[in-house]
Amino acid sequence: MLSKLLGVMIGPWAATTGSGAAIATPLDLNRPEDALQVFRKLLCSVEDGKTVYFVWQGKVFSRRPGEADCHLFNVQGVSTRACTSLTSETGAAGFRQVTREVMIYLDPETNALLNTWKNPWTGETTTVYPVANDLVNSSPFWADTTGQRLQFQSFGDTDFLFFTVTLPLFYANPLGGEYQDYVGGHYHAMEMFTFSARRSQLLASADQDIDDIAVSWNRISPWLPWMRMGGHPGDLVVHAAGTRVGTWQQLPEPLRSQIADNFALYQTPPPLNDNRPNQTTWTNFRDFLDGQP
């Protein structure tokens, strides 16, 4: 089904035979409209409202001055997402992504679900709070802005195309006070993504989804709030990788059972017109603390 985006841009993307049948025209990464469509293929679906699942798993390490890094947890997570086509006031084509995400923490040796965790630095046993962010939406992406800046990479004669996203983050910590500009305490992190897929499939057609997409995710961030690390120096380093799957039932255990039993809402993405503020681990934990008697 052609989306509104394709309706706007179908002209350069298709030709017809003498009988009137459409012939797919390969996408050209030098065209901003085409580059944006390739980007959309990597993130979600070219079909408005179609649910897409990205699953990942990996390891979380501590990084503290003067001591060896420590493997603290394993993680499994899923991003449940969909996209919708947009047209700007100036007529530029674009799209927006809506997302819900869950990530659970697992024992680093057994991969069993962690409900509590003993802090090796403080000796305190804390309750583990999974990531459950509803929602994590994107701002609109436009062909005449985002499409102009997208940079894809390939090497030699291989059929793989790579796209990297690096997000340096520095903003007032939701768990801090109103004087952070004076005393510090900002949320300081970096998220790093690399998507990869076959170039021949990505560029073959504007209106055809692909299933074989791999993604790596790395993050450097402060201690998680439920770790209760206070002013102890150090950071967390996440190293994970994943792929797109067809249904949430294809998720690995114990993530699949957690989605079925405790996070049924996350089996589907938010509504395409959902404009609520985005959530993070830190805002969710703040809301939990504020709700305590």
N, C-alpha and C positions, 0 to 999 in steps of 0.2 A: 504494500500500500504506500503510495507516495505521500509524503508529509507536505505540510505547507512550505517548508524550506525547498523541497524539490519542485513544488509548484511554482515558486518564484524563480528558480534557477534552471528549470528543465531545458531551456533553450540550448545552452552550450553542452549539455550532457547527453543528448540523445539525438539520433538521426532516425530516419525511417527508410524502409525498403520501398520498392515500387508498389508493394501490396499494402503499404501503410503500417507494417509491423515495426515496432521500435527496436533499434539496435543500440546496445550499450556502448557509450563512448568512454574510454579510460579517463580517469581523473589525472589532472596535471598539478603537481605540487607547487608549480610556479604561479598558479592562479589562486588568489586569496579565497575565493569561494570553494574551490576544490580542496585546498588545504584544510579549510574549516570542516568540510564534510569528512575528510579522512580522520581528523581529530574527533569528530562525533562518533565515527565508527569505532575508534579505540575506547571511548568512554562509555558508550551506551548502545543505542540502536538508532538506525535511520527512521524507524517507524515510531511516530509519536505515541507515547504511553506504553510501549512494550517494556516489560520488566526484564532487567538484566541483573545477574548476580556475579560479583567478583568475590572469590574466596582467597584467603591467604593464611599462611602459618609461618612461624619463625621463632626466634629467641630474643630474650631481653637480658641485657647485661648492665651491671653497674660500672661506672667510670668515676673513681675517686682519686684525688691526688695522693701519691705516695704508696698506693697499694695495687695489687693485680686486679684486673677486671674479674667480676664474679657473674656467673650464669645464674640469674635469679628466677626466671620463669620461662616457660614457652607460651606462645599465644596462638589462637585461631580466631579468625574474624571473617565477617561477610559484609559487603556493601550491596544493598538492594536499591536499584536505581532505575530511573526512566528519564527520557528527554522529551522536550516539546519544542516545536519550531516557533520562531518569532520573526517578525519583520519590524524594523525600526521606523521611526518617524520619517527618516530620509529614504526609506525603501531598501535598506540593507538587510540581507538575510542573516539569521542567527538562530541560536538555540539556547536552552537553559536545561540544566540537569537538576533533578530532585532525588534525594538520597536519604535512606536510613542505614545505620551501621551498628553492628554488634561485634565486640571482641571479648573473648574470655581468656583468663589466665590459668595456666596449667603447671603442674609440678614439673620441674626441669628434668627429672629422671624418669618418672612413670607416665607422664602426660595425663595424669588424673586431674580432674577439675579442682582448682584451689578455691575453697570457701574461706579459709583463714590462712594467715602467713605469719611465720615468726621472723621478726626483723633481726638479722644477725648483728646489727650495730647497736641497737637499743635493748634487745632481749624481749621486746614487747610483742605479743601476738595480736594481730590486727585482723579486721574483717576485710575480705577482698571484694571490691566492687567492680563488676564487669563494665566495659564500655557499652552503653546503650543510648546512642544519640539519635533522637528523633526531632529535628532533622538536620541534615548537613547539605544544604542546597548551594548551588553555584550562582554567581552573578551571570547575566546573559553574556554569551560569546557572540561577537559580530564579525562578519566577513571583512568589513572595511577597517577593523581594528585588530582583533585577535588573529584573523586570517592573514593579515600582513606580517605578523610577528612569528608565526609558527615555524619552527625549524625541525625538520626530520633528518635522520642520519641513516646512511647505509654504507657498507664497506665492501670494496671489491665487487666480485660477481655474485655475492650471496643474495638470496631472495628476501632477507630480513630487513625490515624497516624499524628504526628505533625512535622513540620520542621520550625525552627526559623533562621532568618538571622539578624544579628546586624552589622550595618555599621557605625563605627565612622569616621567622615569626618573632615579633617583639612588641608586646602590648601590655597594658595594665592587667595584672593577674586578677581574675574574678574573685579569688579568695583573699585578696589583699584589701587594704584600706584606701582612703582618698589621698594619702600623702606619699604614694609610691614614687613620685617624681623627686621627692626629697630624700627618701631613705632606701630606695631600691625596691626589689621584690617583684619586678616585672616577669611576665611569662616570656621566656627566651628559649626558642626551640628552632629546629629546622626539620622539614619534611622533604624527602627525596624519593621521587618515583621515576621508574623507567618502564615504558610500555614497549612491547615488541610483537610484531606480527609479520606475516608474509606480505611482501610488497605487492606481489602479483594479485593477491586477494584484496588488499586494501584499495588498490587503484583500478581494479577491473570494472567497477560500476558504482555509480553514485547511490543507487537505491537498493544495494544488496548488502545485508549484514554479513559479518564473518564471526566464527565461533572461536577460532584458535588464536587467543590473545594471552600473552604472558605479561606479568607485571612484577617488578621488584619494588619493595617499600623499605626505606630506612628512615629512622627518626632519632634525633638527639633532643632530649627534653629534660626538664626538671623531674625530681622524684614525683611519683604519683601521690596525690593527696592522702589516699587511704594507707600509704606506707608510714605516715606520721614521722617523717624524717626531720621536721622542724628546720633548724639552721644547719644541719649536717651538710658539709660541702659534697658536691658530686652531681652526676647526671645519669640518665638512663640512655642506653643505645639499643635500638630495635633493629634487627636484621631479619626481613621476612620476604617471602615471594609467594606468588599465587597465579591464578588464572580465572577465566570466565567459565562458569558452568551453566547448564541449561535450566536447572531447577534447584530450589533450596534443599530438596531431598538428596542431592548429590554432595552436600557438605560432609566433611569428615566428622567422625565422633571425637570428642563429646559435643562439638558445636551443634551438630544436627539435632541431637536430643534437647539441647538447651533452647534452640529456636522453637522446636515443637512444644516444649513444656512451659517455657517461661517468657518467650519473646515472639509470640505468634504475630504481633503487629508488624514485625520486621520481615515477614514473609512477602510483603508487598511494599512498594515505594510509597512515599507521600503523594497526595493529589498533585497534579501538574501545576495547579494555581496556588499551591500552599506557600504563603508568604510569612509564616512565623519566623522568629529569630532562630538562627542556627544554635545547636547545642555542642558542648565539648565535655570532656571528662571533668574539667574543672568547674564548669557551670552546673553540671549535673550534681556534683558532690556538694557544691555550695547550696543548691536547692534542697538537697537531702539534709544538710546540717540546719538550714533555716527552718525545716519542717519538724525538727526534733523538739519535744516538749521541754 
